[in-house]
Amino acid sequence: MQEKCQFCGGVVNNKTVSLDLWKKEKLYVFKNVPAKVCEQCGEKYFSSKIYGIIDKLLKEKSKPGETIVVPVISLKKFADEAEAIN
């Protein structure tokens, strides 16, 4: 029997994904993370074992395999327009 998404009811399949995680104002990107992913809405489910591994890596301050530069774009000057949308 196929697993169903808790949010939309879509079919959930095993995949390998990337996980972006913020901790203490630092962005960490984990690659090749085993997950269950909804085909319909894209919701990702991770096992407690995976969360444990990630937590351990963060606590050990493991050296990253690579480092990337991430552009940061502020919408502060568009705040009035954004409020109008809501």
PDB file of N, CA, C and O in Angstrom:
ATOM      1  N   MET A   1       0.829  -1.182   0.000  1.00  0.00           N
ATOM      2  CA  MET A   1       0.000   0.000   0.000  1.00  0.00           C
ATOM      3  C   MET A   1       0.882   1.256   0.000  1.00  0.00           C
ATOM      4  O   MET A   1       1.841   1.354   0.765  1.00  0.00           O
ATOM      5  N   GLN A   2       0.544   2.198  -0.857  1.00  0.00           N
ATOM      6  CA  GLN A   2       1.337   3.416  -0.969  1.00  0.00           C
ATOM      7  C   GLN A   2       1.053   4.378   0.180  1.00  0.00           C
ATOM      8  O   GLN A   2      -0.078   4.517   0.644  1.00  0.00           O
ATOM      9  N   GLU A   3       2.135   5.043   0.623  1.00  0.00           N
ATOM     10  CA  GLU A   3       1.964   6.051   1.673  1.00  0.00           C
ATOM     11  C   GLU A   3       1.332   7.300   1.080  1.00  0.00           C
ATOM     12  O   GLU A   3       1.550   7.628  -0.086  1.00  0.00           O
ATOM     13  N   LYS A   4       0.544   7.995   1.899  1.00  0.00           N
ATOM     14  CA  LYS A   4      -0.141   9.216   1.469  1.00  0.00           C
ATOM     15  C   LYS A   4       0.398  10.416   2.237  1.00  0.00           C
ATOM     16  O   LYS A   4       0.778  10.301   3.402  1.00  0.00           O
ATOM     17  N   CYS A   5       0.426  11.546   1.584  1.00  0.00           N
ATOM     18  CA  CYS A   5       0.848  12.807   2.190  1.00  0.00           C
ATOM     19  C   CYS A   5      -0.169  13.238   3.245  1.00  0.00           C
ATOM     20  O   CYS A   5      -1.377  13.173   3.016  1.00  0.00           O
ATOM     21  N   GLN A   6       0.321  13.672   4.385  1.00  0.00           N
ATOM     22  CA  GLN A   6      -0.551  14.131   5.466  1.00  0.00           C
ATOM     23  C   GLN A   6      -1.212  15.468   5.142  1.00  0.00           C
ATOM     24  O   GLN A   6      -2.212  15.833   5.761  1.00  0.00           O
ATOM     25  N   PHE A   7      -0.659  16.199   4.175  1.00  0.00           N
ATOM     26  CA  PHE A   7      -1.184  17.525   3.855  1.00  0.00           C
ATOM     27  C   PHE A   7      -2.181  17.513   2.709  1.00  0.00           C
ATOM     28  O   PHE A   7      -3.244  18.127   2.803  1.00  0.00           O
ATOM     29  N   CYS A   8      -1.842  16.808   1.612  1.00  0.00           N
ATOM     30  CA  CYS A   8      -2.713  16.876   0.432  1.00  0.00           C
ATOM     31  C   CYS A   8      -3.279  15.525   0.005  1.00  0.00           C
ATOM     32  O   CYS A   8      -4.156  15.466  -0.857  1.00  0.00           O
ATOM     33  N   GLY A   9      -2.784  14.439   0.602  1.00  0.00           N
ATOM     34  CA  GLY A   9      -3.266  13.116   0.239  1.00  0.00           C
ATOM     35  C   GLY A   9      -2.572  12.508  -0.967  1.00  0.00           C
ATOM     36  O   GLY A   9      -2.926  11.412  -1.402  1.00  0.00           O
ATOM     37  N   GLY A  10      -1.576  13.216  -1.516  1.00  0.00           N
ATOM     38  CA  GLY A  10      -0.831  12.709  -2.666  1.00  0.00           C
ATOM     39  C   GLY A  10       0.029  11.507  -2.301  1.00  0.00           C
ATOM     40  O   GLY A  10       0.193  11.183  -1.125  1.00  0.00           O
ATOM     41  N   VAL A  11       0.572  10.853  -3.312  1.00  0.00           N
ATOM     42  CA  VAL A  11       1.429   9.678  -3.121  1.00  0.00           C
ATOM     43  C   VAL A  11       2.821  10.128  -2.675  1.00  0.00           C
ATOM     44  O   VAL A  11       3.375  11.088  -3.212  1.00  0.00           O
ATOM     45  N   VAL A  12       3.378   9.424  -1.690  1.00  0.00           N
ATOM     46  CA  VAL A  12       4.699   9.729  -1.144  1.00  0.00           C
ATOM     47  C   VAL A  12       5.677   8.645  -1.577  1.00  0.00           C
ATOM     48  O   VAL A  12       5.401   7.454  -1.429  1.00  0.00           O
ATOM     49  N   ASN A  13       6.832   9.068  -2.118  1.00  0.00           N
ATOM     50  CA  ASN A  13       7.862   8.137  -2.581  1.00  0.00           C
ATOM     51  C   ASN A  13       9.203   8.439  -1.923  1.00  0.00           C
ATOM     52  O   ASN A  13       9.453   9.561  -1.485  1.00  0.00           O
ATOM     53  N   ASN A  14      10.066   7.416  -1.860  1.00  0.00           N
ATOM     54  CA  ASN A  14      11.425   7.597  -1.353  1.00  0.00           C
ATOM     55  C   ASN A  14      12.258   8.329  -2.397  1.00  0.00           C
ATOM     56  O   ASN A  14      12.231   7.991  -3.580  1.00  0.00           O
ATOM     57  N   LYS A  15      13.001   9.344  -1.939  1.00  0.00           N
ATOM     58  CA  LYS A  15      13.889  10.109  -2.816  1.00  0.00           C
ATOM     59  C   LYS A  15      15.083  10.582  -2.005  1.00  0.00           C
ATOM     60  O   LYS A  15      15.105  10.474  -0.779  1.00  0.00           O
ATOM     61  N   THR A  16      16.067  11.106  -2.709  1.00  0.00           N
ATOM     62  CA  THR A  16      17.202  11.760  -2.080  1.00  0.00           C
ATOM     63  C   THR A  16      17.092  13.239  -2.411  1.00  0.00           C
ATOM     64  O   THR A  16      16.966  13.611  -3.578  1.00  0.00           O
ATOM     65  N   VAL A  17      17.142  14.093  -1.372  1.00  0.00           N
ATOM     66  CA  VAL A  17      16.888  15.522  -1.553  1.00  0.00           C
ATOM     67  C   VAL A  17      17.966  16.354  -0.856  1.00  0.00           C
ATOM     68  O   VAL A  17      18.835  15.825  -0.164  1.00  0.00           O
ATOM     69  N   SER A  18      17.884  17.655  -1.055  1.00  0.00           N
ATOM     70  CA  SER A  18      18.687  18.605  -0.288  1.00  0.00           C
ATOM     71  C   SER A  18      17.806  19.178   0.813  1.00  0.00           C
ATOM     72  O   SER A  18      16.595  19.319   0.641  1.00  0.00           O
ATOM     73  N   LEU A  19      18.418  19.505   1.936  1.00  0.00           N
ATOM     74  CA  LEU A  19      17.698  20.084   3.067  1.00  0.00           C
ATOM     75  C   LEU A  19      18.419  21.351   3.498  1.00  0.00           C
ATOM     76  O   LEU A  19      19.599  21.310   3.845  1.00  0.00           O
ATOM     77  N   ASP A  20      17.713  22.476   3.476  1.00  0.00           N
ATOM     78  CA  ASP A  20      18.258  23.756   3.929  1.00  0.00           C
ATOM     79  C   ASP A  20      17.791  23.969   5.363  1.00  0.00           C
ATOM     80  O   ASP A  20      16.599  23.872   5.655  1.00  0.00           O
ATOM     81  N   LEU A  21      18.726  24.258   6.250  1.00  0.00           N
ATOM     82  CA  LEU A  21      18.402  24.382   7.669  1.00  0.00           C
ATOM     83  C   LEU A  21      19.117  25.592   8.259  1.00  0.00           C
ATOM     84  O   LEU A  21      20.335  25.729   8.143  1.00  0.00           O
ATOM     85  N   TRP A  22      18.334  26.471   8.898  1.00  0.00           N
ATOM     86  CA  TRP A  22      18.910  27.625   9.588  1.00  0.00           C
ATOM     87  C   TRP A  22      19.130  27.269  11.048  1.00  0.00           C
ATOM     88  O   TRP A  22      18.250  26.706  11.698  1.00  0.00           O
ATOM     89  N   LYS A  23      20.323  27.603  11.564  1.00  0.00           N
ATOM     90  CA  LYS A  23      20.605  27.411  12.986  1.00  0.00           C
ATOM     91  C   LYS A  23      21.500  28.557  13.445  1.00  0.00           C
ATOM     92  O   LYS A  23      22.596  28.756  12.921  1.00  0.00           O
ATOM     93  N   LYS A  24      21.014  29.303  14.430  1.00  0.00           N
ATOM     94  CA  LYS A  24      21.762  30.448  14.969  1.00  0.00           C
ATOM     95  C   LYS A  24      22.246  31.372  13.852  1.00  0.00           C
ATOM     96  O   LYS A  24      23.428  31.707  13.779  1.00  0.00           O
ATOM     97  N   GLU A  25      21.341  31.770  13.004  1.00  0.00           N
ATOM     98  CA  GLU A  25      21.590  32.711  11.907  1.00  0.00           C
ATOM     99  C   GLU A  25      22.609  32.215  10.889  1.00  0.00           C
ATOM    100  O   GLU A  25      23.197  33.016  10.163  1.00  0.00           O
ATOM    101  N   LYS A  26      22.823  30.911  10.829  1.00  0.00           N
ATOM    102  CA  LYS A  26      23.691  30.317   9.812  1.00  0.00           C
ATOM    103  C   LYS A  26      22.864  29.347   8.985  1.00  0.00           C
ATOM    104  O   LYS A  26      22.040  28.600   9.512  1.00  0.00           O
ATOM    105  N   LEU A  27      23.098  29.373   7.690  1.00  0.00           N
ATOM    106  CA  LEU A  27      22.402  28.468   6.781  1.00  0.00           C
ATOM    107  C   LEU A  27      23.283  27.256   6.504  1.00  0.00           C
ATOM    108  O   LEU A  27      24.445  27.390   6.119  1.00  0.00           O
ATOM    109  N   TYR A  28      22.713  26.082   6.704  1.00  0.00           N
ATOM    110  CA  TYR A  28      23.389  24.829   6.386  1.00  0.00           C
ATOM    111  C   TYR A  28      22.603  24.141   5.282  1.00  0.00           C
ATOM    112  O   TYR A  28      21.373  24.108   5.314  1.00  0.00           O
ATOM    113  N   VAL A  29      23.316  23.593   4.306  1.00  0.00           N
ATOM    114  CA  VAL A  29      22.676  22.854   3.221  1.00  0.00           C
ATOM    115  C   VAL A  29      23.188  21.417   3.283  1.00  0.00           C
ATOM    116  O   VAL A  29      24.384  21.162   3.138  1.00  0.00           O
ATOM    117  N   PHE A  30      22.276  20.500   3.499  1.00  0.00           N
ATOM    118  CA  PHE A  30      22.612  19.083   3.531  1.00  0.00           C
ATOM    119  C   PHE A  30      22.193  18.470   2.204  1.00  0.00           C
ATOM    120  O   PHE A  30      21.049  18.628   1.777  1.00  0.00           O
ATOM    121  N   LYS A  31      23.114  17.773   1.551  1.00  0.00           N
ATOM    122  CA  LYS A  31      22.828  17.152   0.258  1.00  0.00           C
ATOM    123  C   LYS A  31      22.694  15.645   0.417  1.00  0.00           C
ATOM    124  O   LYS A  31      23.200  15.058   1.373  1.00  0.00           O
ATOM    125  N   ASN A  32      22.006  15.035  -0.532  1.00  0.00           N
ATOM    126  CA  ASN A  32      21.856  13.574  -0.571  1.00  0.00           C
ATOM    127  C   ASN A  32      21.181  13.027   0.689  1.00  0.00           C
ATOM    128  O   ASN A  32      21.613  12.023   1.255  1.00  0.00           O
ATOM    129  N   VAL A  33      20.123  13.701   1.112  1.00  0.00           N
ATOM    130  CA  VAL A  33      19.394  13.316   2.324  1.00  0.00           C
ATOM    131  C   VAL A  33      18.231  12.396   1.954  1.00  0.00           C
ATOM    132  O   VAL A  33      17.376  12.786   1.159  1.00  0.00           O
ATOM    133  N   PRO A  34      18.179  11.187   2.511  1.00  0.00           N
ATOM    134  CA  PRO A  34      17.044  10.300   2.249  1.00  0.00           C
ATOM    135  C   PRO A  34      15.762  10.890   2.837  1.00  0.00           C
ATOM    136  O   PRO A  34      15.743  11.333   3.986  1.00  0.00           O
ATOM    137  N   ALA A  35      14.707  10.891   2.048  1.00  0.00           N
ATOM    138  CA  ALA A  35      13.432  11.464   2.497  1.00  0.00           C
ATOM    139  C   ALA A  35      12.286  10.777   1.784  1.00  0.00           C
ATOM    140  O   ALA A  35      12.478  10.053   0.807  1.00  0.00           O
ATOM    141  N   LYS A  36      11.104  11.017   2.287  1.00  0.00           N
ATOM    142  CA  LYS A  36       9.879  10.633   1.592  1.00  0.00           C
ATOM    143  C   LYS A  36       9.293  11.941   1.086  1.00  0.00           C
ATOM    144  O   LYS A  36       9.142  12.893   1.852  1.00  0.00           O
ATOM    145  N   VAL A  37       8.961  11.995  -0.211  1.00  0.00           N
ATOM    146  CA  VAL A  37       8.514  13.239  -0.830  1.00  0.00           C
ATOM    147  C   VAL A  37       7.178  13.027  -1.531  1.00  0.00           C
ATOM    148  O   VAL A  37       6.994  12.057  -2.266  1.00  0.00           O
ATOM    149  N   CYS A  38       6.248  13.951  -1.292  1.00  0.00           N
ATOM    150  CA  CYS A  38       4.937  13.892  -1.937  1.00  0.00           C
ATOM    151  C   CYS A  38       5.070  14.292  -3.400  1.00  0.00           C
ATOM    152  O   CYS A  38       5.635  15.339  -3.716  1.00  0.00           O
ATOM    153  N   GLU A  39       4.548  13.455  -4.290  1.00  0.00           N
ATOM    154  CA  GLU A  39       4.572  13.739  -5.727  1.00  0.00           C
ATOM    155  C   GLU A  39       3.720  14.952  -6.077  1.00  0.00           C
ATOM    156  O   GLU A  39       4.001  15.653  -7.050  1.00  0.00           O
ATOM    157  N   GLN A  40       2.689  15.197  -5.291  1.00  0.00           N
ATOM    158  CA  GLN A  40       1.723  16.246  -5.623  1.00  0.00           C
ATOM    159  C   GLN A  40       2.138  17.623  -5.097  1.00  0.00           C
ATOM    160  O   GLN A  40       2.204  18.580  -5.869  1.00  0.00           O
ATOM    161  N   CYS A  41       2.417  17.736  -3.797  1.00  0.00           N
ATOM    162  CA  CYS A  41       2.703  19.060  -3.214  1.00  0.00           C
ATOM    163  C   CYS A  41       4.173  19.280  -2.880  1.00  0.00           C
ATOM    164  O   CYS A  41       4.576  20.407  -2.593  1.00  0.00           O
ATOM    165  N   GLY A  42       4.987  18.213  -2.913  1.00  0.00           N
ATOM    166  CA  GLY A  42       6.414  18.349  -2.642  1.00  0.00           C
ATOM    167  C   GLY A  42       6.805  18.309  -1.170  1.00  0.00           C
ATOM    168  O   GLY A  42       7.980  18.465  -0.838  1.00  0.00           O
ATOM    169  N   GLU A  43       5.836  18.101  -0.287  1.00  0.00           N
ATOM    170  CA  GLU A  43       6.140  18.021   1.150  1.00  0.00           C
ATOM    171  C   GLU A  43       7.176  16.922   1.383  1.00  0.00           C
ATOM    172  O   GLU A  43       7.090  15.840   0.803  1.00  0.00           O
ATOM    173  N   LYS A  44       8.172  17.220   2.252  1.00  0.00           N
ATOM    174  CA  LYS A  44       9.248  16.274   2.533  1.00  0.00           C
ATOM    175  C   LYS A  44       9.106  15.740   3.954  1.00  0.00           C
ATOM    176  O   LYS A  44       8.803  16.485   4.886  1.00  0.00           O
ATOM    177  N   TYR A  45       9.329  14.445   4.101  1.00  0.00           N
ATOM    178  CA  TYR A  45       9.281  13.784   5.405  1.00  0.00           C
ATOM    179  C   TYR A  45      10.640  13.137   5.659  1.00  0.00           C
ATOM    180  O   TYR A  45      11.164  12.416   4.810  1.00  0.00           O
ATOM    181  N   PHE A  46      11.206  13.404   6.843  1.00  0.00           N
ATOM    182  CA  PHE A  46      12.500  12.842   7.210  1.00  0.00           C
ATOM    183  C   PHE A  46      12.327  11.974   8.448  1.00  0.00           C
ATOM    184  O   PHE A  46      11.536  12.293   9.336  1.00  0.00           O
ATOM    185  N   SER A  47      13.069  10.881   8.499  1.00  0.00           N
ATOM    186  CA  SER A  47      12.975   9.985   9.658  1.00  0.00           C
ATOM    187  C   SER A  47      13.689  10.602  10.858  1.00  0.00           C
ATOM    188  O   SER A  47      14.515  11.502  10.712  1.00  0.00           O
ATOM    189  N   SER A  48      13.355  10.102  12.036  1.00  0.00           N
ATOM    190  CA  SER A  48      14.019  10.582  13.253  1.00  0.00           C
ATOM    191  C   SER A  48      15.507  10.237  13.209  1.00  0.00           C
ATOM    192  O   SER A  48      16.328  10.958  13.777  1.00  0.00           O
ATOM    193  N   LYS A  49      15.856   9.144  12.540  1.00  0.00           N
ATOM    194  CA  LYS A  49      17.266   8.767  12.404  1.00  0.00           C
ATOM    195  C   LYS A  49      18.022   9.826  11.605  1.00  0.00           C
ATOM    196  O   LYS A  49      19.140  10.192  11.967  1.00  0.00           O
ATOM    197  N   ILE A  50      17.425  10.319  10.528  1.00  0.00           N
ATOM    198  CA  ILE A  50      18.061  11.359   9.707  1.00  0.00           C
ATOM    199  C   ILE A  50      18.231  12.630  10.530  1.00  0.00           C
ATOM    200  O   ILE A  50      19.293  13.252  10.501  1.00  0.00           O
ATOM    201  N   TYR A  51      17.177  13.022  11.272  1.00  0.00           N
ATOM    202  CA  TYR A  51      17.291  14.211  12.124  1.00  0.00           C
ATOM    203  C   TYR A  51      18.399  14.030  13.165  1.00  0.00           C
ATOM    204  O   TYR A  51      19.112  14.981  13.485  1.00  0.00           O
ATOM    205  N   GLY A  52      18.542  12.823  13.689  1.00  0.00           N
ATOM    206  CA  GLY A  52      19.601  12.540  14.658  1.00  0.00           C
ATOM    207  C   GLY A  52      20.985  12.702  14.053  1.00  0.00           C
ATOM    208  O   GLY A  52      21.885  13.255  14.685  1.00  0.00           O
ATOM    209  N   ILE A  53      21.153  12.220  12.830  1.00  0.00           N
ATOM    210  CA  ILE A  53      22.440  12.348  12.135  1.00  0.00           C
ATOM    211  C   ILE A  53      22.759  13.820  11.890  1.00  0.00           C
ATOM    212  O   ILE A  53      23.886  14.260  12.120  1.00  0.00           O
ATOM    213  N   ILE A  54      21.773  14.579  11.427  1.00  0.00           N
ATOM    214  CA  ILE A  54      21.977  16.007  11.162  1.00  0.00           C
ATOM    215  C   ILE A  54      22.328  16.738  12.454  1.00  0.00           C
ATOM    216  O   ILE A  54      23.242  17.563  12.473  1.00  0.00           O
ATOM    217  N   ASP A  55      21.608  16.441  13.528  1.00  0.00           N
ATOM    218  CA  ASP A  55      21.877  17.073  14.819  1.00  0.00           C
ATOM    219  C   ASP A  55      23.298  16.770  15.282  1.00  0.00           C
ATOM    220  O   ASP A  55      23.998  17.656  15.772  1.00  0.00           O
ATOM    221  N   LYS A  56      23.720  15.522  15.126  1.00  0.00           N
ATOM    222  CA  LYS A  56      25.074  15.120  15.514  1.00  0.00           C
ATOM    223  C   LYS A  56      26.115  15.877  14.694  1.00  0.00           C
ATOM    224  O   LYS A  56      27.104  16.360  15.245  1.00  0.00           O
ATOM    225  N   LEU A  57      25.901  15.984  13.387  1.00  0.00           N
ATOM    226  CA  LEU A  57      26.847  16.700  12.529  1.00  0.00           C
ATOM    227  C   LEU A  57      26.958  18.172  12.929  1.00  0.00           C
ATOM    228  O   LEU A  57      28.052  18.736  12.931  1.00  0.00           O
ATOM    229  N   LEU A  58      25.838  18.784  13.261  1.00  0.00           N
ATOM    230  CA  LEU A  58      25.859  20.190  13.675  1.00  0.00           C
ATOM    231  C   LEU A  58      26.555  20.368  15.024  1.00  0.00           C
ATOM    232  O   LEU A  58      27.314  21.318  15.212  1.00  0.00           O
ATOM    233  N   LYS A  59      26.298  19.462  15.955  1.00  0.00           N
ATOM    234  CA  LYS A  59      26.931  19.555  17.280  1.00  0.00           C
ATOM    235  C   LYS A  59      28.436  19.337  17.198  1.00  0.00           C
ATOM    236  O   LYS A  59      29.202  19.959  17.934  1.00  0.00           O
ATOM    237  N   GLU A  60      28.857  18.442  16.294  1.00  0.00           N
ATOM    238  CA  GLU A  60      30.286  18.156  16.130  1.00  0.00           C
ATOM    239  C   GLU A  60      30.983  19.223  15.301  1.00  0.00           C
ATOM    240  O   GLU A  60      32.207  19.217  15.167  1.00  0.00           O
ATOM    241  N   LYS A  61      30.195  20.140  14.744  1.00  0.00           N
ATOM    242  CA  LYS A  61      30.730  21.182  13.864  1.00  0.00           C
ATOM    243  C   LYS A  61      31.580  20.556  12.761  1.00  0.00           C
ATOM    244  O   LYS A  61      32.710  20.975  12.509  1.00  0.00           O
ATOM    245  N   SER A  62      31.012  19.548  12.117  1.00  0.00           N
ATOM    246  CA  SER A  62      31.689  18.830  11.046  1.00  0.00           C
ATOM    247  C   SER A  62      32.117  19.781   9.938  1.00  0.00           C
ATOM    248  O   SER A  62      31.410  20.733   9.607  1.00  0.00           O
ATOM    249  N   LYS A  63      33.271  19.511   9.378  1.00  0.00           N
ATOM    250  CA  LYS A  63      33.775  20.330   8.278  1.00  0.00           C
ATOM    251  C   LYS A  63      32.930  20.047   7.036  1.00  0.00           C
ATOM    252  O   LYS A  63      32.747  18.889   6.661  1.00  0.00           O
ATOM    253  N   PRO A  64      32.415  21.101   6.399  1.00  0.00           N
ATOM    254  CA  PRO A  64      31.582  20.884   5.214  1.00  0.00           C
ATOM    255  C   PRO A  64      32.402  20.374   4.031  1.00  0.00           C
ATOM    256  O   PRO A  64      33.589  20.676   3.902  1.00  0.00           O
ATOM    257  N   GLY A  65      31.747  19.597   3.173  1.00  0.00           N
ATOM    258  CA  GLY A  65      32.395  19.101   1.969  1.00  0.00           C
ATOM    259  C   GLY A  65      32.628  20.206   0.954  1.00  0.00           C
ATOM    260  O   GLY A  65      33.550  20.133   0.141  1.00  0.00           O
ATOM    261  N   GLU A  66      31.792  21.223   1.006  1.00  0.00           N
ATOM    262  CA  GLU A  66      31.936  22.377   0.126  1.00  0.00           C
ATOM    263  C   GLU A  66      31.241  23.572   0.765  1.00  0.00           C
ATOM    264  O   GLU A  66      30.436  23.415   1.683  1.00  0.00           O
ATOM    265  N   THR A  67      31.554  24.750   0.280  1.00  0.00           N
ATOM    266  CA  THR A  67      30.931  25.980   0.757  1.00  0.00           C
ATOM    267  C   THR A  67      30.389  26.722  -0.453  1.00  0.00           C
ATOM    268  O   THR A  67      31.034  26.772  -1.501  1.00  0.00           O
ATOM    269  N   ILE A  68      29.191  27.302  -0.304  1.00  0.00           N
ATOM    270  CA  ILE A  68      28.585  28.054  -1.399  1.00  0.00           C
ATOM    271  C   ILE A  68      28.332  29.493  -0.959  1.00  0.00           C
ATOM    272  O   ILE A  68      28.256  29.786   0.234  1.00  0.00           O
ATOM    273  N   VAL A  69      28.203  30.378  -1.933  1.00  0.00           N
ATOM    274  CA  VAL A  69      27.850  31.766  -1.672  1.00  0.00           C
ATOM    275  C   VAL A  69      26.375  31.921  -2.021  1.00  0.00           C
ATOM    276  O   VAL A  69      25.937  31.509  -3.096  1.00  0.00           O
ATOM    277  N   VAL A  70      25.611  32.519  -1.105  1.00  0.00           N
ATOM    278  CA  VAL A  70      24.173  32.668  -1.302  1.00  0.00           C
ATOM    279  C   VAL A  70      23.823  34.152  -1.387  1.00  0.00           C
ATOM    280  O   VAL A  70      24.090  34.898  -0.445  1.00  0.00           O
ATOM    281  N   PRO A  71      23.228  34.594  -2.501  1.00  0.00           N
ATOM    282  CA  PRO A  71      22.799  35.989  -2.586  1.00  0.00           C
ATOM    283  C   PRO A  71      21.657  36.251  -1.602  1.00  0.00           C
ATOM    284  O   PRO A  71      20.776  35.409  -1.424  1.00  0.00           O
ATOM    285  N   VAL A  72      21.680  37.414  -0.970  1.00  0.00           N
ATOM    286  CA  VAL A  72      20.623  37.820  -0.046  1.00  0.00           C
ATOM    287  C   VAL A  72      19.975  39.074  -0.617  1.00  0.00           C
ATOM    288  O   VAL A  72      20.648  40.077  -0.853  1.00  0.00           O
ATOM    289  N   ILE A  73      18.670  39.014  -0.835  1.00  0.00           N
ATOM    290  CA  ILE A  73      17.937  40.128  -1.426  1.00  0.00           C
ATOM    291  C   ILE A  73      16.870  40.580  -0.440  1.00  0.00           C
ATOM    292  O   ILE A  73      16.040  39.779  -0.010  1.00  0.00           O
ATOM    293  N   SER A  74      16.889  41.847  -0.085  1.00  0.00           N
ATOM    294  CA  SER A  74      15.921  42.399   0.858  1.00  0.00           C
ATOM    295  C   SER A  74      14.742  43.017   0.114  1.00  0.00           C
ATOM    296  O   SER A  74      14.920  43.685  -0.904  1.00  0.00           O
ATOM    297  N   LEU A  75      13.556  42.791   0.624  1.00  0.00           N
ATOM    298  CA  LEU A  75      12.351  43.411   0.065  1.00  0.00           C
ATOM    299  C   LEU A  75      11.894  44.597   0.909  1.00  0.00           C
ATOM    300  O   LEU A  75      10.764  45.065   0.765  1.00  0.00           O
ATOM    301  N   LYS A  76      12.768  45.082   1.786  1.00  0.00           N
ATOM    302  CA  LYS A  76      12.394  46.162   2.695  1.00  0.00           C
ATOM    303  C   LYS A  76      11.853  47.379   1.948  1.00  0.00           C
ATOM    304  O   LYS A  76      10.864  47.974   2.378  1.00  0.00           O
ATOM    305  N   LYS A  77      12.487  47.756   0.836  1.00  0.00           N
ATOM    306  CA  LYS A  77      12.024  48.949   0.118  1.00  0.00           C
ATOM    307  C   LYS A  77      10.679  48.726  -0.568  1.00  0.00           C
ATOM    308  O   LYS A  77      10.045  49.678  -1.024  1.00  0.00           O
ATOM    309  N   PHE A  78      10.242  47.463  -0.641  1.00  0.00           N
ATOM    310  CA  PHE A  78       8.950  47.139  -1.243  1.00  0.00           C
ATOM    311  C   PHE A  78       7.892  46.805  -0.187  1.00  0.00           C
ATOM    312  O   PHE A  78       6.835  46.264  -0.512  1.00  0.00           O
ATOM    313  N   ALA A  79       8.177  47.128   1.066  1.00  0.00           N
ATOM    314  CA  ALA A  79       7.285  46.756   2.169  1.00  0.00           C
ATOM    315  C   ALA A  79       5.869  47.271   1.966  1.00  0.00           C
ATOM    316  O   ALA A  79       4.909  46.551   2.242  1.00  0.00           O
ATOM    317  N   ASP A  80       5.718  48.505   1.487  1.00  0.00           N
ATOM    318  CA  ASP A  80       4.377  49.062   1.275  1.00  0.00           C
ATOM    319  C   ASP A  80       3.607  48.265   0.233  1.00  0.00           C
ATOM    320  O   ASP A  80       2.419  47.993   0.405  1.00  0.00           O
ATOM    321  N   GLU A  81       4.288  47.888  -0.854  1.00  0.00           N
ATOM    322  CA  GLU A  81       3.636  47.091  -1.900  1.00  0.00           C
ATOM    323  C   GLU A  81       3.240  45.722  -1.363  1.00  0.00           C
ATOM    324  O   GLU A  81       2.161  45.215  -1.669  1.00  0.00           O
ATOM    325  N   ALA A  82       4.115  45.132  -0.566  1.00  0.00           N
ATOM    326  CA  ALA A  82       3.833  43.808  -0.004  1.00  0.00           C
ATOM    327  C   ALA A  82       2.626  43.867   0.927  1.00  0.00           C
ATOM    328  O   ALA A  82       1.807  42.949   0.928  1.00  0.00           O
ATOM    329  N   GLU A  83       2.506  44.916   1.706  1.00  0.00           N
ATOM    330  CA  GLU A  83       1.363  45.077   2.604  1.00  0.00           C
ATOM    331  C   GLU A  83       0.068  45.218   1.814  1.00  0.00           C
ATOM    332  O   GLU A  83      -0.981  44.732   2.238  1.00  0.00           O
ATOM    333  N   ALA A  84       0.144  45.884   0.666  1.00  0.00           N
ATOM    334  CA  ALA A  84      -1.051  46.085  -0.164  1.00  0.00           C
ATOM    335  C   ALA A  84      -1.579  44.760  -0.704  1.00  0.00           C
ATOM    336  O   ALA A  84      -2.780  44.617  -0.932  1.00  0.00           O
ATOM    337  N   ILE A  85      -0.691  43.796  -0.908  1.00  0.00           N
ATOM    338  CA  ILE A  85      -1.096  42.482  -1.422  1.00  0.00           C
ATOM    339  C   ILE A  85      -1.909  41.737  -0.371  1.00  0.00           C
ATOM    340  O   ILE A  85      -2.860  41.028  -0.699  1.00  0.00           O
ATOM    341  N   ASN A  86      -1.530  41.900   0.887  1.00  0.00           N
ATOM    342  CA  ASN A  86      -2.236  41.209   1.970  1.00  0.00           C
ATOM    343  C   ASN A  86      -3.534  41.912   2.211  1.00  0.00           C
ATOM    344  O   ASN A  86      -4.304  41.508   3.082  1.00  0.00           O
TER     345      ASN A  86
END
